[in-house]
Amino acid sequence: MASLAAHVFTPPKAPITSPASVSSSKTPRLRSHRNDSPHRLLSFLSPSASDAAAGPIATDSHPLATAAATSTSLSNWVEFARRVSGEWDGFGVEFTSQGAPVELPENVVPGAFREWGVQVFDWQTQCPTLADEHGGLFLTYKMIKLLPTVGCEADAATRYSVEERAVGGADNQVSAFAYDSSGSFVAVWPMESRGGLKVLELEHCLVDPRDKEARIRVIQVVLVEEGAMRLEKIRVFSEHWDGPFRNGELLGGCAIRDSAFATTAVVDVSEVVGVWQGTSLATARLQSEHKGIFHELVVDMPFRTIRELHGLVALPKQLWSLSGENKDGETWWEVGWLLDHGNAITSRCVFLNNGMLKASCSLARFLMQICLLSGMRCAITI
């Protein structure tokens, strides 16, 4: 079994010494703003992800956190549904397992770009999302890619592809889904096997605690073979909320607030590696009799974690992907978003050594505690 986790890191109160094509409508796009309440931290657990269908879940707990009661009320689902629903527009990029951006297919790039020798890596994207705000556990969204255009020809944007995904209901496609009332979530998508290999897409959606209308979605595409897991590629989406759900009927064009980011600077790995001390944590734990896919994150005890260079992939937008294996043979997959020095959000999925999703995951606040000693970087012991 496996576990998913998300963490929010915040600086200390006192300083720490530290070194498919359809033409779009040209109807004007009118934006509305949401009056959101403060961001709440979260974490969650999920069922088996090695198969398309979730299997039995065994009770488990985070090795560095105390046990927390499983939330069965799903009391924050309505708030989550309200925050996650709407039109999310932005840009998306695919990266190799080493973090290199993948160029768009030549047949979708306008001739003008080729004539000018301009490489195009970014898809303009839309992600219309709708979750049931009336207590029904159901969420659906579309991942829409728009054909690249020259200048503000983007006002006549055309769809290149549309992929629909469903969580819950008769068309459910996930084996595990954990959510927080802030609108953040983590999902495990078992995909069709390729060449005998099982494929998992680990989707981490992190809402910016500084701006509730901004979020990052990172999808780690992982191959599973005989219990071994390896990263195949990474997809990153930088998105802004652009109003209530309209099912993607109005294409973004030049009205999109985000910008292309594929070739911008990657996160400084020296800001990532080191000891991170948790100050708060939320966790969703699965009980052996709980075989549902929806899991709400509840408050738990914080913990400390160490990040090293091994398995770290630096990405633009102050993001990173990290994977590793612990002493128990469990493989974990993490996505992090550095908000500023010593302040980050992370989400983590943990898999047992048999490739099953572990029944625990968490989201926490952390302080990165580092110091300079004789020119060497070292962790502060707490």
C-alpha positions as CSV (number, residue, x, y, z in Angstrom):
1,M,0.0,0.0,0.0
2,A,1.1,3.6,-0.2
3,S,0.8,7.0,1.3
4,L,0.5,10.5,0.0
5,A,1.7,13.6,1.8
6,A,1.7,17.3,1.4
7,H,3.7,19.8,3.5
8,V,3.7,23.5,3.9
9,F,6.9,25.1,5.2
10,T,7.0,28.5,6.9
11,P,9.8,30.6,8.2
12,P,10.4,30.8,12.0
13,K,9.0,33.5,14.2
14,A,12.5,34.5,15.1
15,P,15.4,34.7,12.5
16,I,17.5,31.6,12.0
17,T,21.1,32.1,11.0
18,S,21.5,30.6,7.6
19,P,23.7,30.9,4.7
20,A,-9.1,17.7,-31.1
21,S,-9.9,21.3,-32.4
22,V,-12.7,23.8,-31.8
23,S,-12.4,27.5,-32.5
24,S,-12.9,29.7,-29.5
25,S,-15.6,32.3,-28.9
26,K,-14.5,36.0,-28.8
27,T,-16.9,36.8,-26.0
28,P,-15.1,39.2,-23.6
29,R,-13.8,37.3,-20.5
30,L,-15.0,38.8,-17.3
31,R,-13.2,37.7,-14.1
32,S,-14.6,37.4,-10.6
33,H,-12.6,37.2,-7.4
34,R,-13.2,34.9,-4.5
35,N,-13.1,36.1,-0.9
36,D,-11.3,33.1,0.6
37,S,-10.6,32.3,4.2
38,P,-7.1,31.6,5.4
39,H,-5.2,28.6,3.9
40,R,-5.4,25.4,6.0
41,L,-2.7,22.7,5.9
42,L,-3.5,19.2,5.1
43,S,-2.3,15.6,4.3
44,F,-3.9,12.4,3.3
45,L,-3.6,8.6,2.8
46,S,-4.7,6.5,0.0
47,P,-5.5,3.0,-1.1
48,S,-3.6,0.6,-3.4
49,A,-2.2,2.2,-6.5
50,S,-0.4,-0.6,-8.1
51,D,-3.6,-1.8,-9.8
52,A,-6.3,0.2,-11.6
53,A,-8.7,-0.7,-8.8
54,A,-8.0,0.0,-5.2
55,G,-7.2,-3.0,-3.1
56,P,-7.5,-3.7,0.6
57,I,-5.9,-1.1,2.8
58,A,-3.9,-1.9,5.9
59,T,-3.7,0.4,8.8
60,D,-0.4,2.3,8.9
61,S,1.1,5.4,10.5
62,H,3.8,7.9,9.6
63,P,7.1,6.8,11.2
64,L,7.7,10.3,12.5
65,A,4.2,11.3,13.4
66,T,1.8,10.3,16.2
67,A,-1.4,8.5,15.3
68,A,-4.3,10.7,14.2
69,A,-7.9,9.7,14.1
70,T,-9.3,9.0,10.7
71,S,-11.8,11.5,9.5
72,T,-14.9,9.8,8.4
73,S,-17.2,12.8,8.2
74,L,-15.5,14.4,5.2
75,S,-16.8,17.6,6.8
76,N,-14.6,19.9,4.7
77,W,-15.6,18.4,1.3
78,V,-18.1,21.2,0.6
79,E,-15.5,23.9,1.2
80,F,-12.9,22.0,-0.9
81,A,-15.5,21.7,-3.7
82,R,-16.2,25.4,-3.6
83,R,-12.5,26.3,-3.8
84,V,-11.4,23.8,-6.4
85,S,-14.3,24.4,-8.8
86,G,-13.9,26.9,-11.6
87,E,-11.9,27.7,-14.7
88,W,-8.2,27.3,-14.1
89,D,-6.1,28.7,-17.0
90,G,-2.4,28.8,-17.5
91,F,0.6,27.0,-19.1
92,G,1.8,23.4,-19.0
93,V,5.2,21.9,-19.8
94,E,6.4,18.3,-19.9
95,F,9.9,17.6,-18.6
96,T,12.1,14.6,-18.8
97,S,13.1,12.6,-15.7
98,Q,16.2,14.8,-15.6
99,G,14.2,18.0,-15.7
100,A,14.8,19.0,-19.4
101,P,11.8,20.6,-21.0
102,V,10.3,18.7,-24.0
103,E,9.7,20.7,-27.2
104,L,6.2,20.8,-28.6
105,P,5.7,18.6,-31.7
106,E,6.8,20.4,-34.9
107,N,3.4,19.9,-36.5
108,V,1.7,22.2,-33.9
109,V,4.2,25.0,-33.9
110,P,3.4,28.0,-36.2
111,G,5.7,28.3,-39.2
112,A,6.7,31.8,-38.0
113,F,8.4,30.3,-34.9
114,R,10.4,27.8,-37.0
115,E,11.5,30.6,-39.4
116,W,12.7,32.6,-36.5
117,G,14.5,29.6,-34.9
118,V,12.3,29.9,-31.8
119,Q,11.7,26.7,-29.9
120,V,8.3,26.2,-28.2
121,F,8.0,24.2,-25.0
122,D,4.9,25.5,-23.3
123,W,1.3,24.6,-23.9
124,Q,-1.3,27.1,-23.2
125,T,-3.8,25.2,-21.0
126,Q,-7.2,25.2,-19.4
127,C,-8.5,23.1,-16.6
128,P,-12.2,23.6,-16.0
129,T,-13.0,21.8,-12.8
130,L,-16.3,20.9,-11.1
131,A,-16.8,19.3,-7.7
132,D,-20.1,18.6,-6.1
133,E,-20.7,21.4,-3.5
134,H,-23.8,19.6,-2.1
135,G,-22.1,16.9,-0.3
136,G,-21.8,14.3,-3.1
137,L,-18.2,13.0,-3.4
138,F,-17.6,13.6,-7.1
139,L,-15.1,15.7,-9.0
140,T,-14.4,16.0,-12.7
141,Y,-12.0,18.1,-14.8
142,K,-10.6,18.5,-18.3
143,M,-7.0,19.1,-19.3
144,I,-7.3,21.2,-22.4
145,K,-4.2,22.0,-24.6
146,L,-4.5,24.9,-27.0
147,L,-2.5,25.2,-30.2
148,P,0.4,27.7,-29.9
149,T,-0.2,31.0,-31.8
150,V,1.8,34.0,-32.8
151,G,1.2,37.1,-30.7
152,C,-2.4,37.8,-29.8
153,E,-3.7,35.6,-32.5
154,A,-4.2,33.7,-29.2
155,D,-7.6,35.4,-29.1
156,A,-8.6,32.9,-31.8
157,A,-7.1,30.0,-29.8
158,T,-7.9,26.5,-31.0
159,R,-8.0,23.3,-28.9
160,Y,-5.4,20.7,-29.7
161,S,-6.5,18.0,-27.2
162,V,-9.0,17.5,-24.4
163,E,-8.5,14.8,-21.7
164,E,-11.3,14.3,-19.1
165,R,-10.7,12.9,-15.7
166,A,-13.2,11.8,-13.0
167,V,-12.9,11.2,-9.3
168,G,-15.8,9.3,-7.7
169,G,-19.0,8.1,-9.3
170,A,-19.5,5.5,-12.0
171,D,-16.6,6.8,-14.1
172,N,-14.1,7.0,-11.3
173,Q,-10.5,6.8,-12.5
174,V,-8.4,7.2,-9.3
175,S,-7.3,4.7,-6.7
176,A,-6.7,7.3,-4.1
177,F,-7.7,11.0,-3.6
178,A,-6.8,13.2,-0.6
179,Y,-8.0,16.8,-0.3
180,D,-7.9,19.8,1.9
181,S,-10.5,22.6,2.3
182,S,-8.0,25.0,0.8
183,G,-8.4,23.4,-2.6
184,S,-5.2,21.4,-2.6
185,F,-5.3,17.7,-3.4
186,V,-3.2,14.7,-4.3
187,A,-4.5,11.9,-6.6
188,V,-3.1,8.6,-7.8
189,W,-4.1,7.7,-11.3
190,P,-3.4,4.1,-12.5
191,M,-3.0,4.4,-16.2
192,E,-3.1,1.8,-19.0
193,S,0.0,-0.4,-19.0
194,R,2.6,0.1,-21.7
195,G,4.8,-2.8,-22.8
196,G,3.9,-4.8,-19.7
197,L,4.7,-2.0,-17.3
198,K,2.2,-0.5,-14.9
199,V,2.0,3.3,-15.1
200,L,1.0,5.6,-12.2
201,E,0.4,9.3,-12.5
202,L,0.9,11.0,-9.1
203,E,-0.9,14.3,-9.3
204,H,0.0,17.0,-6.7
205,C,-2.2,20.1,-6.7
206,L,-0.9,22.8,-4.4
207,V,-2.7,26.1,-3.8
208,D,-0.5,29.1,-3.2
209,P,-1.1,30.2,0.5
210,R,-0.3,33.8,-0.5
211,D,-2.9,33.8,-3.3
212,K,-5.9,31.5,-3.3
213,E,-6.4,32.1,-7.0
214,A,-3.0,30.6,-7.9
215,R,-2.0,27.0,-7.9
216,I,0.6,24.5,-9.2
217,R,-0.2,21.0,-10.4
218,V,2.7,18.6,-10.9
219,I,2.1,15.1,-12.3
220,Q,4.9,12.6,-11.8
221,V,4.6,9.8,-14.3
222,V,6.0,6.7,-12.7
223,L,6.7,3.2,-14.2
224,V,6.2,0.2,-11.9
225,E,7.8,-3.2,-12.7
226,E,8.1,-6.1,-10.3
227,G,7.9,-3.7,-7.4
228,A,10.5,-1.3,-8.7
229,M,9.5,2.2,-9.5
230,R,11.2,4.8,-11.7
231,L,10.4,8.3,-12.9
232,E,9.5,8.5,-16.6
233,K,8.6,12.2,-16.9
234,I,7.1,15.2,-15.1
235,R,4.3,17.5,-16.2
236,V,3.9,20.9,-14.6
237,F,0.9,23.2,-14.8
238,S,1.0,26.8,-13.5
239,E,-2.6,28.0,-13.2
240,H,-4.8,30.9,-12.1
241,W,-8.5,30.8,-11.3
242,D,-10.4,32.7,-14.0
243,G,-14.0,32.5,-12.7
244,P,-16.8,30.1,-12.0
245,F,-17.0,26.8,-13.9
246,R,-18.0,27.2,-17.6
247,N,-16.8,23.8,-18.8
248,G,-14.0,25.5,-20.8
249,E,-16.4,27.2,-23.2
250,L,-14.3,30.4,-23.4
251,L,-10.8,29.9,-24.4
252,G,-8.1,31.9,-22.7
253,G,-6.2,33.6,-25.5
254,C,-4.2,36.6,-24.4
255,A,-6.4,37.0,-21.3
256,I,-4.5,34.3,-19.4
257,R,-2.6,35.8,-16.4
258,D,0.2,33.3,-16.4
259,S,3.2,33.2,-18.7
260,A,5.4,30.6,-20.4
261,F,8.0,29.2,-18.0
262,A,9.7,26.1,-19.5
263,T,13.1,27.7,-20.0
264,T,13.1,30.0,-17.0
265,A,15.5,29.4,-14.1
266,V,15.1,26.3,-12.0
267,V,15.0,26.3,-8.3
268,D,18.3,26.6,-6.5
269,V,19.0,23.1,-5.1
270,S,20.9,24.6,-2.2
271,E,17.6,26.1,-1.0
272,V,16.1,22.6,-1.0
273,V,18.6,20.2,0.5
274,G,19.1,20.1,4.2
275,V,17.0,19.5,7.4
276,W,13.4,20.7,7.4
277,Q,11.6,20.9,10.8
278,G,7.9,20.5,10.9
279,T,5.8,23.0,12.9
280,S,2.4,21.6,12.1
281,L,1.1,18.6,10.2
282,A,-2.2,17.2,8.9
283,T,-2.7,13.5,8.0
284,A,-5.4,11.2,6.6
285,R,-5.0,7.6,7.7
286,L,-6.8,4.6,6.2
287,Q,-8.3,2.0,8.4
288,S,-8.3,-1.6,7.1
289,E,-12.0,-1.6,6.7
290,H,-12.0,1.8,4.8
291,K,-11.8,1.1,1.1
292,G,-13.1,4.4,-0.2
293,I,-11.0,6.6,-2.4
294,F,-11.8,9.9,-0.7
295,H,-9.7,11.0,2.3
296,E,-9.7,14.2,4.2
297,L,-6.6,15.6,5.9
298,V,-6.8,16.1,9.6
299,V,-4.3,17.6,12.1
300,D,-1.4,15.5,13.3
301,M,1.9,16.0,15.0
302,P,4.8,17.6,13.0
303,F,8.0,15.9,12.1
304,R,11.5,16.5,10.8
305,T,12.7,15.5,7.3
306,I,16.0,15.6,5.5
307,R,16.3,16.3,1.8
308,E,19.4,15.3,-0.2
309,L,20.6,15.8,-3.8
310,H,20.1,12.1,-4.7
311,G,16.8,11.8,-6.6
312,L,16.3,15.6,-6.8
313,V,15.0,17.1,-10.0
314,A,15.2,20.9,-10.1
315,L,12.3,22.6,-12.0
316,P,11.2,26.1,-13.0
317,K,8.7,28.0,-10.9
318,Q,10.7,27.2,-7.8
319,L,9.6,23.6,-8.0
320,W,11.3,20.3,-7.4
321,S,10.6,16.6,-7.8
322,L,12.2,14.2,-5.3
323,S,12.2,10.5,-4.8
324,G,14.0,8.0,-2.6
325,E,13.8,4.9,-0.5
326,N,13.7,4.6,3.3
327,K,15.2,1.9,5.5
328,D,12.0,-0.1,5.3
329,G,12.2,-0.4,1.6
330,E,9.4,2.0,1.0
331,T,9.7,4.3,-2.0
332,W,8.5,7.9,-1.7
333,W,7.7,10.5,-4.3
334,E,7.6,14.2,-3.4
335,V,6.8,17.5,-5.1
336,G,7.9,20.7,-3.5
337,W,7.3,24.4,-4.1
338,L,9.7,26.9,-2.6
339,L,7.7,30.0,-1.8
340,D,10.7,31.9,-0.4
341,H,13.9,31.0,1.5
342,G,13.0,28.5,4.2
343,N,9.3,28.5,3.2
344,A,7.9,25.8,1.0
345,I,4.9,23.5,0.3
346,T,5.5,19.8,-0.4
347,S,3.3,16.8,-1.2
348,R,4.5,13.3,-0.8
349,C,3.3,9.8,-1.8
350,V,4.8,6.7,-0.2
351,F,4.7,3.2,-1.6
352,L,5.5,-0.1,0.1
353,N,8.2,-2.3,-1.3
354,N,5.6,-4.3,-3.2
355,G,4.5,-1.2,-5.1
356,M,1.3,-0.7,-3.2
357,L,0.3,2.7,-1.9
358,K,0.9,3.0,1.8
359,A,-2.0,3.9,4.0
360,S,-0.7,7.3,5.2
361,C,0.1,10.7,3.9
362,S,0.6,14.2,5.3
363,L,0.8,17.9,4.8
364,A,2.9,20.0,7.2
365,R,4.5,23.3,8.0
366,F,8.3,23.1,8.2
367,L,11.2,25.4,9.0
368,M,14.4,24.8,7.0
369,Q,17.1,25.0,9.7
370,I,20.6,25.4,8.3
371,C,23.8,27.1,9.3
372,L,27.3,27.9,8.0
373,L,30.2,26.4,9.9
374,S,33.7,26.8,8.5
375,G,32.3,27.3,5.1
376,M,30.3,24.0,5.3
377,R,26.6,23.7,5.3
378,C,25.2,21.8,8.3
379,A,21.8,21.1,9.9
380,I,20.9,22.7,13.3
381,T,20.0,20.1,15.9
382,I,16.8,20.9,17.7
